[in-house]
Amino acid sequence: MAQIMVDSREIAVAEGISLLEACLKNDIYVPNLCWLDGMKEAWASCRLCFVEVEGEKQPVAACTVPIRDGMVVRTDTPAVRELQQSALELLLSVHHVDCKNCHANKKCALQDLARFLKVKLKPKHLENYLKPVETDETHPWLVYFPNRCVLCGKCIQVCRELHGQPLMSFANRGFDTVISFQGLEDCTDSACESCSACADACPVGALTTKDVLASL
């Protein structure tokens, strides 16, 4: 076990895990979108989990920092909050904010983060850029909303855990990056059993089942 200090609180944590996991498992909240319990490798895609670590020149993403004995960490400094707020605003600038018409309304991680970080869901100083395709219904059971997706990778991660080889992946680059369903012909047999685990893991309502939408 390693002894670390987080926000003036001393905690004992297992060596080998990430700083983000150590904080979350000790009820120290660090904003994040892409972390899943048991992840072996962090996606580090949301850029929300910044913290300050004594000895580091600038804030670091907590999901990428392995625990070491004697670490001194601050999760709530002005510099940390400013970086987290900027990261969230950038995510919202490419997000279709239409909460009242979204099935994830009031259960959305972006709404929770906006409240915690005191960020407006529609930042006025940033232009909103959306992808031309609003809805992808090519999958037999799933519906994907590219302009709600934050590219956290949780759906890919849970699919990999269930099937060994994920039946979805990231496609394209930069602003055009989306979730792509691999081998749709495989989705009609036992390779994809419509378990909805990927949709359940989505924190923002970007992925859901056709049955859920039909029931609304």
N, C-alpha and C positions, 0 to 999 in steps of 0.2 A: 504493500500500500504506500501511496505517496501522500504527503501532507502539503496542502496548498492553501493559500489565503485568497478568498474572493470577496470583495467588498467588505473588508475587515472581518470576515468570518472564516475561521479555520475549519477545513473539512478534510476528511481522509477519503481518498479515491483510489480505485484500481489503476495501476500503471498500464499503459498501452492503449487506453481509450482516449478519445479526443476531449479537449477542454470543453467543447459545447456539450457533449454527453455528460461529462462530470457535473457541469452546472445544472443541467436539466434534471438529472437524477437526484440532485440535492435541493430541488425546489428553488433554484436560482434561475429566473426566467431570462433568457437571451433571445431576442427576436430571431425568427428563422422560418423558412418555408420548406426547405428541402431535406431536413433531417428525419430519419426514421430509426426507431429503436433497433439495434442489431446491425446497422450498416457497417460494412467492413471498410468502405472507402467513401469519403464524402464527395458529393457532386460539386459543392462550393459554387452553386449557380446563382443563388438568390442574393448573395453579398449583403445579407442583413445581420449576420451574427458577429459583427465587429466587437472586439473588446480591447482593452489596453493591458499589456503584459509588461511588468517591470523588466527593463533591459532591452526592450524592443523600441526602435526609434519611432514607430507609428503603429496605429491600431492594426490588429490582425484578425482574420476570419477564424473564429473559435473552432469551427468544424475541421480545420486543417492543422490545428496545433495539438501535438501529442502531449499528454500529461508528463510533467517531470517534477520531482520532489522540490519543494521550496518555492514554487511559482507564486507570484503576487499579482493578482488580477483585479481590474476594475471594469465593471460592466455598464456603468451609468455616468460616465464623464460627459461633459459638453461635446468634446470631439467625437466620442463614440456615437452619441445621439444624433449629431449632425450628419455623420456618414450613413447611419441607419435611415434617417429621414430622407436623405437624397436618394438612397437605393430604392426605398419604397416609392418615392415620387416617380422615379424612372420606370418602375414596373407599372405603375398606374397610368403612365403616359402612353403605354401600348396595350392598355386593357380597356375592354368595352365595359364601362361602368354603367350598368343598367340593373341595379340591384332588385328593384321591384318585380322585374320579369325574369329573374334568375332563380332556379330551383334551390340554389345554395344560399339564398338570402337569409341573413341572421345566423348562418352556420358557416360563414366564409372567413378564412384566415386573413384575407386582406382587410375586411371590416374590423377584425380584432386588432390587427397591427396598426391600422389607421387610428383607432382609439388610443392604443397604448403609446404610439409615437406622436400623437397630436398632429396628424397629417390629414388634409382634406382628401376625400376620395377622387375629387376632380381638381387637381392642382391648376390654378389659373395661369401660372407663369410658364407652363409647359404645354406645347401643342400635342394633341392626341393623334397618334398614328395607329391605324388599324390595318390588318391584312384584308385583302379583297374577298377572301372566302370566309363567310361568317359561320357556317355550319358544315361539318363533314359527317355524312351519314352512310359512308361506304361500308362500314363494318356491319356484320349481320345483327349484332345486338347492342352495339355502343353508338353513342353520338358524341362527337368531339367539337368543341367550340374553340377554334384557334385564337380568337381575340380575348378569350378569358384565360388562356393558358399562361402560366408563369414559368414554364419549363423547369419545374422543380425536379422532375425525374422520378417522383414517387411511384407513378403508375408502372414505369419500367422496372423499378426495383422490386415491387411486390410480384410482378409477373415473372421476373427471373427467379424469385424465391419459390414460386409455385411450380413453374415449368422447367426450371434449369436454364432454358434458353428463352429469353423474353420474346413475346410475339408482337412487340412494338419497340420503336426506337426513335431517336431524334433524326430528323431529316432536314436537309438544306443548311444554310449558314446565316449567321447574324440575325437581322430582323426577320428574315424569311424562315427561321427555324420553327419547325412544328413537330408534333408527334405523328409518326407514320406507323401504320399497321402492316406488319410483315406477313407476306404470304396469305392473303385473304382466303385462298382455297383451303388452307389448313384450319381456318376458323370455323368451318362447317363440320369438322369431326372432333375427335377427342382432344386435339391439341388445345382447343379453347372451348371450355364448357360453360361459358357465360356465367362465371362465378361472381362477377362484379367486383372482385377485390381491387382491381385497378381503379374503377370508378369510386369505390369507397375510400381509397387512399387520396384521391384528388382533394386538395385543400380549398379550391376556389370555384368548383362547379364547372370546370372546363371539360370534364369527362363524366358521362352518366349513361345509364342504360335507356334503351328505347321504351322499356316498360315504365320506368320512373316518369319519363316525360309524358307518356300517354295517360298516366294516372293523375296528372296535375289539372 
